[in-house]
């Protein structure tokens, strides 16, 4: 994940509403810093949910096995679905 902006915590406290608008309008990811060190991240709910879904897929051993198998089939130019199965 890319951090689009870094904002000190003191500035974030006074500009919270602006920050929320910024992440929703531009889908930015903002790191909140304390003493110059990133300590927290603010992102839109849409980005957060997408990230959680991605992590769930990556953590699902069976699903990742199916994805790898499908990628290999595509690389080998094998049909992914037998057309007779669709009829």
PLY file of the C-alpha trace (Angstrom):
ply
format ascii 1.0
element vertex 87
property float x
property float y
property float z
element edge 86
property int vertex1
property int vertex2
end_header
0.00 0.00 0.00
1.28 3.41 -0.90
1.14 6.30 1.56
0.03 9.43 -0.29
0.61 11.96 2.47
2.12 12.31 5.93
0.47 14.60 8.48
1.66 15.35 12.02
-0.82 14.33 14.72
-1.21 17.92 15.94
-2.24 19.04 12.45
-4.48 15.97 12.01
-6.40 16.82 15.19
-7.35 20.24 13.85
-8.01 19.08 10.27
-9.78 15.75 10.83
-12.89 16.62 8.80
-10.73 17.86 5.90
-8.67 14.65 6.05
-11.81 12.51 5.92
-13.04 14.44 2.88
-9.64 14.05 1.24
-9.53 10.27 1.64
-13.07 9.89 0.33
-12.67 12.27 -2.62
-9.26 11.06 -3.80
-8.94 7.70 -2.06
-5.66 8.83 -0.51
-3.95 6.91 2.25
-2.59 9.22 4.93
-0.05 8.41 7.59
-0.34 10.26 10.90
3.05 10.98 12.41
4.14 11.62 15.98
7.57 13.17 16.40
8.13 12.56 12.69
7.51 8.81 12.91
4.45 7.27 11.18
2.19 5.85 13.93
-1.22 5.37 12.26
-2.89 5.26 8.87
-6.17 6.75 7.73
-7.87 5.37 4.62
-11.37 5.18 3.21
-13.66 2.37 4.32
-13.73 1.16 0.71
-9.94 0.82 0.68
-9.95 -0.85 4.09
-12.61 -3.38 3.09
-10.77 -4.16 -0.16
-7.55 -4.70 1.78
-9.28 -7.00 4.27
-10.85 -8.99 1.44
-7.46 -9.34 -0.24
-5.90 -10.54 3.00
-8.70 -13.07 3.47
-8.14 -14.43 -0.04
-4.37 -14.60 0.45
-4.91 -16.42 3.74
-7.28 -18.98 2.20
-5.00 -21.89 1.24
-7.58 -23.62 -0.94
-8.53 -20.47 -2.83
-4.88 -19.58 -3.48
-4.32 -23.12 -4.77
-7.21 -22.64 -7.21
-5.87 -19.25 -8.33
-2.39 -20.69 -8.96
-3.92 -23.58 -10.89
-5.97 -21.18 -13.03
-2.91 -18.98 -13.70
-0.99 -22.04 -14.88
-3.86 -23.04 -17.15
-3.89 -19.56 -18.69
-0.09 -19.61 -19.18
-0.36 -23.01 -20.87
-3.23 -21.70 -23.04
-5.53 -24.45 -21.76
-9.26 -23.75 -21.70
-10.45 -22.88 -18.22
-13.94 -24.26 -18.83
-14.91 -27.17 -21.02
-17.56 -25.78 -23.37
-19.52 -29.04 -23.13
-19.92 -28.46 -19.39
-21.75 -25.21 -20.12
-24.43 -26.87 -22.27
0 1
1 2
2 3
3 4
4 5
5 6
6 7
7 8
8 9
9 10
10 11
11 12
12 13
13 14
14 15
15 16
16 17
17 18
18 19
19 20
20 21
21 22
22 23
23 24
24 25
25 26
26 27
27 28
28 29
29 30
30 31
31 32
32 33
33 34
34 35
35 36
36 37
37 38
38 39
39 40
40 41
41 42
42 43
43 44
44 45
45 46
46 47
47 48
48 49
49 50
50 51
51 52
52 53
53 54
54 55
55 56
56 57
57 58
58 59
59 60
60 61
61 62
62 63
63 64
64 65
65 66
66 67
67 68
68 69
69 70
70 71
71 72
72 73
73 74
74 75
75 76
76 77
77 78
78 79
79 80
80 81
81 82
82 83
83 84
84 85
85 86
